[in-house]
Amino acid sequence: MGLVVVNLSRVARQIKEPYSMVGLAHFLDFAAYLCVSQGAIAWHKHPDQDELFLVWRGEIAVESEWGNLVLRSGEMAVVPKGVFHRSASVTRSIVMIIERALHAERQNGQRRLLALRGERIVPKVSLAEISARLGDPGMPAELLRMDGCSVRLHLFQGEGAWREPSSPQLLLVHQGRLRLEGEGQATTLEEGELVVMPRGLRHRAQAVERAVAVTWAQA
């Protein structure tokens, strides 16, 4: 199918400086990055973008004016636009970050310059807990939304139905091995590998044993 497969662990091995952002993929108006968290980053906020953190390996603390939380491997959270926050880690941890790549002037004024303390909380999502509750491979669970992007968890086992995505989407294999079969070609994804599925690409997913994947697609 000509898909470009990105392996998170291989990319992480190339990162020497903590908090150096390495681009992984672009899809829709979003960009996915990988960084190594070790130590603490300065307090900051993003007036124009929600920011998603997914810990691939290790553990990080996310402090914000809406409260603090700890994210471990396989856990994610979204810090909404306009919320002051910082992340920190005692040990070297691998973190995937996803945010909208558009400039502020192209977002139709959807900026947030001030977030009221205590207005809300920043919840975290555990991929392991939710995947344990998924019983039907054909029924994904929506985990959260960010800037018009729907983040979903999928369970694969056996041979899936043919699909044609109506918009580009990012797919990350969280657990197991997944084979994506197209017209005359196939791509196999191992745990910790991701691809961008182009719009209209007819394909189906196959998993000999149970596999779990996360997708980011237009809501």
N, C-alpha and C positions, 0 to 999 in steps of 0.2 A: 504493500500500500504506500510505500515511500514515506512512512512516518519517521520522524526524528525522535529517537528514544534518549532520554536523559536520565542518568543514574545519579541519585542524590549523594550516595557515599563517595563515588569517584570525584564528583565536583567538590565535595567538602574537603577531600584530601589535598586539593590544590589551593585551598584558602589558608594563607599564612597569618594574616592579621585579623584579630577579632573585630567583628562588625563590618568587615568588608563585604559589600553586597555584590553577589555574582548573579547575573541574569540567567534565568533558566528558560523562560518561554514568554511569549506574548499571545493573548487570545482576547477576542472582543476588544474592549478598551482597557484591559488589565495586563499587569506584568507580574510574573512570579520570579522571586529571587531566593537565593540561599545565602545564609550567613552563619558564621560560627560565633556563638555567644560565649564570652568569657570575660568576667569583670562586669562593670556597669556602664551604661550609656547615659548621656545627659538627659534631663527632663526636656520634653519637646511635645509639640502637637502638630497635627496635620489638618488645617482648615478645610481642605478640599477632598480628603480621602478617608474612608474607613481603612483600617489596617488589620489584616488577618495574620495571626501567628499560629503556625503548626509546628510543634516540636517533633522532629524526626528521631533524634537521639539525644538523651540527656534530660536536663531539667532547667527551667528558667523561672524567675520571678518576674511578674508584670505588675508594676505599681502604677496606679492612676488616681486621679482625683475622684474617681467613682469607686475606689477600693482596690485591694491587692489580691492577687491570686498566684498560685504556683501551677505551671504547666509542665507535665512530664511527657515522656514519649507517647505519641498517639493522642495527644490532647491539643485542642485549638481554642482560640478565643479571638474575637474581633473588638478592637478598640475603636469606637466611633469617632468620626471626624470632630475636631474641636476639643477633644479630651486630652489634657496634659497627662503624659505617661512616660515611663522609662522601663527598660528591661535589664535584668542582671542575671548572672550565672556564676556560681562558684567554680564549677568545672566546665571544661570544653563541651559545648552542646551544639547540635546541628538544628537550625531553625529555618523553616520555609516561611517566607513572607509574601503576601499577595496584596496588591493595592491597585487602584485605578491609575492608569498611566496618563490620563488626560491632563492638560494644563487647566488652571482655574478658569480662564476666560472661556473655555469651551464647555463648562458644566452648567450653563444656564443659571448661574447665581446660586447654586446649591453649596454655599460655603457655611461653615459654622465656626465663628470666631470665639464663642464663649460657651462653655459647658458648665452648668450649675453643679456645685459640689453636692453629692448625695442625690442628684436628680434620678439616677438609675444605677444599675450595677453592670459590671462586665462579666457575663456568664462564661463558663468554659464548657467545652464539649469533649466527651471521651469517646473516641472511635471504638474502643474495645467494648465499652458498655452498650453502646447502641447497636453494634454489629451482633452482639450476643442475643439481642432481642429480635433481630431480623429473621423472619421465618420463610418468606417467599422471595426467591431470587428475582422475580419480576417486579417487585414493589420497593423502589428505593425510598430511603427516609431523608427528608429535608432536614439538614442540620441547622442552617442559619441562612440569612441573606445579608449581603453587603453591597451597597451602591448598585442595586439592581441585578446583582449576580446571585444565583441560587447555588448553595453548596449542598451536595447530596452524598449519601453513603449507599453503596450498592453491594449486594451479595450476589456472587456468581457461583454456580455449580451446574455442571453439565453444559449443554449447548443452548445458547440464548437465541432470541428471535433476531431477524434482520432489522437493522435500524438505519435511518438517515438523519443525522442531527440537522435541525433547522438553523443552527448557528454554531460557530466554532466553540469547542469546549475543551477544557483541560482535564485530563484523567491521570490520577496517581494511584498506583497499586499499593495499598497499605499492608496487605497480607496475602500470601500465596503467589500463584503464578497465573497469568491471564494471557490467553491467545486471542488476538484480534484478527479475524479472517475477513479479507476483502475479496474483490473480484480477481481471482487468480494469484493473490499474494496474501501473506500472513505475517504478523509481527507478534513476537512473544515478549511479554513484559514480566520482569521479575519484581519481587518486593522492593519498594523504594525506587521504582522507575516510573517516569511520566512521559506522556505524549500530548500533543495538541491534535484533537480530531477536527479536521476541516469541515466546514459546512457542506452538507449534502453527500458526505462520504458513506456509501452503503457498506455496512459491515455487521458482523455479529461477534459476540464474545463467547469464548469457550474456556471452561475450567474443569480439569479432570478432578481436582479436589477443590474444596471450598476456598474461594478467593474473595477478598474485600477490596473495594476501590472507592476513592473519593473523586467526585467530578465537580467542576465549576462551570456553570453554563448560564446563559441569559435567563433571567427569571420570567 
